[in-house]
Amino acid sequence: MSYNLQVTIDKDSGFCFGVVYAIDMAEEILEEDGYLYCLGDIVHNDEEVARLKAKGLRIIGHEQLPELKNEKVLIRAHGEAPETYRIALENNITLIDASCPVVLKLQNRVKTSFDQQEKVLIYGKHGHAEVIGLQGQTNGNAVVFQDISELDGMDLPEQFTLYSQTTKSVDKFYAIKDELMRRGYDVKANDTICRQVSNRYEDLGDFARNYNKVVFVSGKKSSNGRVLYEVCQKHNPNSYFVSDPSELKPEFFEAGDTVGVCGATSTPMWLMEQVKAVLESY
């Protein structure tokens, strides 16, 4: 039986410029040298990481960095804490710095706040690479929270500066700021959220409403993938989350369905194309 699904890929989905920049840099060096170390997954997408590993990318953790000497190491778009640069200097490691400019600007602001003795609060995901880099700007003194309930009962100063991980929702950031001010704190809010990501929240809602079904393609480790998938679900309850085409099931769909395929800022276009091809094969 042929479903004749009408499948459309969201033209605004796929890698943000920070990720494109990091992958371009990596591919250039892999072409020349045949291998390159990368500190952490270059992008939160297992399929894209596997593609680059096949070209010679070697993913290492922070605990392995001090063991390297005289090598090239790529810093991905999420940015790094000052400690990483210090180790590289000691070990004659050449850092290929693909930190996203939006993240670097935020790191700079956080460091300035900390240097001016301001108390820093960061709204972000615990343990996320970008957040670890931000905390490093404050020698680990910043208070990180991913839900405002974590601040209940915490002894906070009357005055502080509020920052956010670059991929968080703008609405949530301002709702948190308002709630903290309502609780009587003097809050200086520093909105450093990436507009390329936040615009996608708005556009994705419009995209999801246009189709009978939506297939959202993303790595399970991607934090903006989680948030963007929730946006799809909110605007279209018939939204499905898949990491690769093998997770698709024909029974999700009916003959004549219109299907929208979209993804996170860490989802490669080639993967969305593969998903589209499988859907069209039903």
C-alpha positions in Angstrom: 0.0 0.0 0.0 1.3 3.4 -0.9 0.8 6.2 1.6 1.9 9.0 -0.8 3.0 11.2 2.1 3.7 14.8 1.3 7.0 15.5 3.1 8.5 18.9 3.6 11.8 19.8 5.4 11.8 23.0 7.5 14.2 25.3 5.6 15.2 27.1 8.9 16.1 23.8 10.8 19.6 22.4 10.9 22.9 23.7 12.2 23.3 27.2 13.6 26.3 29.2 12.4 28.3 28.3 15.5 28.1 24.6 14.7 28.7 25.1 11.0 31.8 27.1 11.8 33.2 24.4 14.2 32.5 21.5 11.7 34.0 23.5 8.8 37.2 24.1 10.9 37.4 20.4 11.9 36.9 19.2 8.3 39.6 21.5 7.0 42.2 20.2 9.5 41.1 16.6 9.0 41.7 17.0 5.3 45.2 18.3 5.9 46.4 16.2 8.9 44.2 13.1 8.7 43.2 13.4 12.4 42.2 16.0 15.0 41.4 15.8 18.7 38.2 17.4 19.8 37.3 18.3 23.5 33.9 16.7 24.0 31.4 15.9 21.2 31.8 18.5 18.5 28.0 18.6 18.3 25.2 16.9 20.3 24.3 14.6 17.5 25.7 11.0 17.4 25.2 10.5 13.7 27.2 13.6 12.8 29.9 12.7 15.3 30.2 9.3 13.8 30.5 10.8 10.3 33.4 13.0 11.5 35.1 10.2 13.5 35.2 8.2 10.3 37.3 11.1 8.8 39.7 11.0 11.8 38.1 13.1 14.5 39.2 11.9 18.0 36.8 12.8 20.8 38.5 13.2 24.2 37.3 14.2 27.7 38.8 16.9 29.9 40.6 14.3 32.0 42.6 13.3 28.9 43.7 16.8 27.9 46.6 17.0 30.3 48.0 13.8 28.8 48.4 15.3 25.4 51.5 17.2 24.3 52.3 19.1 21.1 49.0 18.3 19.5 46.1 20.3 18.0 42.8 20.2 19.9 39.5 21.7 18.7 37.3 23.6 21.1 33.7 23.3 20.0 31.0 26.0 19.7 30.0 25.6 23.4 33.2 27.3 24.6 35.6 26.3 27.4 36.6 27.4 30.9 40.0 29.3 31.5 41.5 26.1 32.9 41.4 24.5 29.5 43.5 27.3 28.0 46.0 27.1 30.9 46.6 23.3 30.4 47.0 23.9 26.6 49.6 26.5 27.2 51.6 24.2 29.6 51.5 21.3 27.2 52.2 23.2 24.0 48.8 22.2 22.7 47.5 24.3 19.7 43.9 25.1 20.4 41.7 25.4 17.3 39.1 27.6 18.9 35.7 27.3 17.3 33.9 28.8 20.3 30.7 30.5 19.1 31.0 34.3 19.1 27.7 34.5 21.0 29.1 32.3 23.7 32.4 34.2 23.9 30.5 37.4 24.3 28.5 35.9 27.2 31.7 34.5 28.8 33.2 37.9 28.7 30.2 39.6 30.3 30.1 36.9 33.1 33.8 37.4 33.8 33.4 41.2 33.9 30.5 40.9 36.4 32.5 38.5 38.6 35.6 40.8 38.4 33.3 43.7 39.6 32.3 41.6 42.6 28.8 41.1 41.4 27.0 37.9 42.5 26.2 35.9 39.4 23.2 33.6 38.7 23.1 31.5 35.6 19.9 30.0 34.2 21.1 26.9 32.4 21.4 23.1 32.3 23.6 21.5 35.0 26.7 19.9 33.6 26.2 21.3 30.1 29.4 22.2 28.3 28.5 25.8 27.8 27.4 26.2 31.4 30.7 24.7 32.7 32.6 27.2 30.6 30.5 30.1 32.0 31.0 28.9 35.6 34.7 28.7 34.9 34.7 32.5 34.3 33.6 32.9 38.0 36.1 30.3 39.5 33.0 28.1 40.0 31.3 30.8 42.2 28.2 31.4 40.0 24.9 29.8 41.1 23.6 27.6 38.3 19.9 26.6 38.3 17.8 25.0 35.6 14.5 25.5 37.4 13.5 28.4 39.6 12.4 26.0 42.3 16.1 25.2 43.0 16.4 28.7 44.4 13.7 28.2 47.0 15.2 28.3 50.4 18.6 29.3 49.0 20.4 32.1 50.8 20.7 34.6 47.9 22.1 38.1 48.2 19.7 41.0 47.8 21.4 42.1 44.6 22.7 39.9 41.7 23.2 39.7 38.0 21.2 37.1 36.1 22.5 35.4 32.9 21.3 32.6 30.8 22.7 29.8 28.7 22.5 31.0 25.1 20.0 28.4 23.9 17.3 29.0 26.6 13.9 30.3 25.9 13.7 34.2 26.0 10.2 34.0 27.5 11.3 31.7 30.3 14.3 33.9 31.1 12.2 37.0 31.5 9.5 35.1 33.5 12.3 34.0 35.9 13.6 37.6 36.1 10.1 38.9 36.9 9.5 36.2 39.5 12.8 37.0 41.3 12.0 40.7 41.3 8.5 39.8 42.7 10.3 38.0 45.5 12.0 41.3 46.4 15.5 40.8 44.8 17.3 43.5 43.0 18.0 41.8 39.7 20.2 43.0 36.9 19.1 40.8 33.9 21.7 40.3 31.1 19.9 38.8 28.2 22.5 37.0 26.1 20.3 34.4 24.5 21.1 33.6 20.9 18.5 35.1 18.6 19.2 32.5 15.9 17.9 29.9 18.4 15.1 32.0 19.9 13.7 33.0 16.5 13.5 29.3 15.8 11.2 28.8 18.7 8.7 31.2 17.1 9.1 30.0 13.5 8.8 26.3 14.5 5.4 26.8 16.0 4.2 28.2 12.7 5.9 25.3 10.8 4.4 22.6 13.0 0.8 23.9 12.7 1.0 23.6 8.9 1.1 19.7 8.8 -0.9 16.7 9.9 2.2 15.2 11.4 5.6 16.4 12.4 8.9 14.4 12.7 11.4 16.2 14.9 15.0 14.9 14.3 17.5 15.5 17.0 20.2 13.8 19.1 19.0 12.8 22.6 21.8 14.9 24.2 20.8 18.1 22.6 19.3 20.5 25.1 17.8 22.8 22.5 16.5 19.7 20.8 14.4 18.9 23.9 13.0 22.5 24.1 12.3 22.7 20.3 10.5 19.4 20.3 8.3 20.7 23.1 7.4 23.7 20.9 6.4 21.3 18.1 4.3 19.2 20.5 2.6 22.3 21.8 1.5 23.4 18.3 1.0 20.0 16.9 0.3 17.0 19.3 1.1 14.6 16.4 4.8 15.3 16.7 7.3 12.5 16.8 10.9 12.6 18.1 13.5 10.5 16.3 17.3 10.4 16.5 17.7 8.6 13.2 15.5 7.2 10.4 15.4 3.6 11.9 13.1 5.0 14.7 10.4 5.9 12.2 7.3 3.6 12.2 4.9 3.4 9.2 1.9 3.1 11.6 2.6 6.7 12.8 1.2 7.9 9.4 -1.9 7.6 7.2 -2.4 7.8 3.5 -2.3 11.4 2.2 -0.7 12.8 5.4 1.3 16.0 5.1 4.4 15.6 7.1 6.8 18.4 8.3 10.4 17.3 9.1 12.4 19.7 11.3 15.3 19.5 13.8 17.6 21.2 16.4 20.5 23.5 15.9 22.7 20.4 16.2 20.8 18.3 13.6 22.6 17.9 10.2 20.5 18.6 7.1 21.7 15.3 5.6 20.0 13.4 8.4 16.7 15.2 7.8 17.0 14.4 4.1 17.4 10.7 5.1 14.3 10.9 7.2 12.4 12.5 4.3 13.6 9.7 2.0 12.3 7.0 4.4 9.0 8.7 4.8 8.6 9.0 1.0 9.4 5.3 0.6 6.3 4.2 2.6 
